[in-house]
Amino acid sequence: MVNRMPVNMSERIVSTPGTCGGKPRIAGHRIRVQDVAIWYERLGMTPDAIVDEYPTITLSDVHVALAYYYDHVEEIQQQIREGEAYAAEMAAKTPSLLRQKLAERNEKNKVSS
């Protein structure tokens, strides 16, 4: 008989003001539940692949994070949307150095032609 201890999600998934923006994360790590959800759902990573990529977490950590995600889908999806909107806003406000350098090179080439 396998002795299974119940998972206490409140000990495994924590939210701390000032750490990861207060977003739910794996206890003892800066890996947010939304990160695990994105890796799993959008990038198609398996739980084993996630652990291979981030060996400081366990397979159990990944499964607990996914369980938390599925129990709080709307909340986590809203956090993801807000993060994407913020990233898009910052990208629009901050010019790409590569694009800036390419534009300067193009202008220089036009002048010398």
C-alpha angles and dihedrals in degrees: 000000000000115000106221120190116211115251113243101207093190089064095044100042116045138176116208123181108239095023117094089342090296090291119147110271141168107279112257093017140078091229109119126213088240090057091055091046092052093047091049102039106028102029095036095231116161119228088253091052090050090053090047089053094043106030094175089076127064132231087250090055090055093049092047090050090050091047089051090048093052090048090052103029098143094047094047093043089052090052090050092050091048091050092049091048091050091049091050091048092050092046090053091050096044116062117224110252089212092053090046092052092046091050090050091049091049091050091048091050091049092052094048093047 
